[in-house]
Amino acid sequence: MTVRRALAVVVCALVVAGCEAHSIAPPAVTPVPVTTPSPETTAPPRTTQTTQTTPPRQVLAPPSTGITFPRSGSGQWLFPTGDGPVAGQAGRLLRYRIAIEGDIAGVTTDGFVKAVESTLADPRGWTGGGRWRLQRVGPEGRYDFTIYLATPKTRDVLCGRPDGYTSCRNGNSVVLNVARWADAVPGYGAPLEVYRQYMITHEVGHRLGRGHETCPVPGALAPVMQQQTLGMHGCAPNPWPYPDGTQYSGPSGEYDDPIPRGDS
C-alpha cells in the first residue's frame, strides 16, 4: 500500500513521569492531532501550543546518514496519515501510530514509515509467531500504542527517566531515540539497518509484554530482548525473535550499564 505523504502536525505539552521506562504508566500527556480526532483508545488530553523562537543547537550525525537534530526538540510531532496493511496472519491485532518530532532533519516520513512497517511485518519478527498482528493507523484512528522518533531530551520526557542515549518503552509509548537511529552504537558489529530493526523490535517487544534477556552463551545470536545497545556480551547482533522461523530467546535478566542510562 502506498503511504500518503500528507502529515498531521500536532503540538504536545510533555510532562515528566518518574518511573522505569519499560514497566510504568504512559506519560501524563500524549500528543494528539490538532484536528478533532475520532474516538481513541483513551480520551485525548488537552494540549498547549508552544512557539519556539530560538533555533536549537544542531547535533550532526555522521555524514553518511545526513540526519541532523537538536538535542532538545520542540515537542511538535508529525503524524503520517492513512492506514498501512495488517502484518501477520493470526493472533491479536494491535494498532499503532507513528510520530516523528518535527525538529529532525534528514529522515523522510515515507522512509521512516517503510522502515517500521517492513520490520514489524517481517516473518522473523513478532508477527511470525502467530500471536500478534500489527497495523499502522493514522492519527485519526483508534490505536493501541505510538512509536515515536524523538530527540534525546524529548526521549527523556517521554520515557520518564533522564538518559538521552538509549530508547525505551513507557506504557503505550515506544520511544526511539533519533541519536541511535542516526548513529547506532559503537562496536555493534552489524550495519545500521540491522541496528534500526533491533531498536524497533526490541522496544515493541516490551509493549507486547516481553522483558529483558541475556546472552545465552558466547558466540550465539543475541536474543532480541537482550540490551544490545549496552553491549553484546559475547553474542552476535540479532534483531529478530524468530530468526529461523522458531522463537529464539535467552535467560531472563539485565546488564548493568557502566554509565546508568536506562532501558535499551
Secondary structure, 3 states (H helix, E strand, C coil): CCCCCCEEEEECCCCCCCCCHHHCCCCCCCCCCCCCCCCCCCCCCCCCCCCCCCCCCEEECCCCCCCEEECCCCCEEEEECCCCCCECCCCEEEEEEEEEECCCECCCHHHHHHHHHHHHHCCCCHHHHCCEEEEECCCCCCCCEEEEEECHHHHHHHHCCCCCCCCEEECCEEEEEHHHHHHCCCCCCCCHHHHHHHHHHHHHHHHCCCCCECCCCCCCECCCCECHHHCCCCCECCCCCCCCCCCCCCCECCCCCCCCCCCC
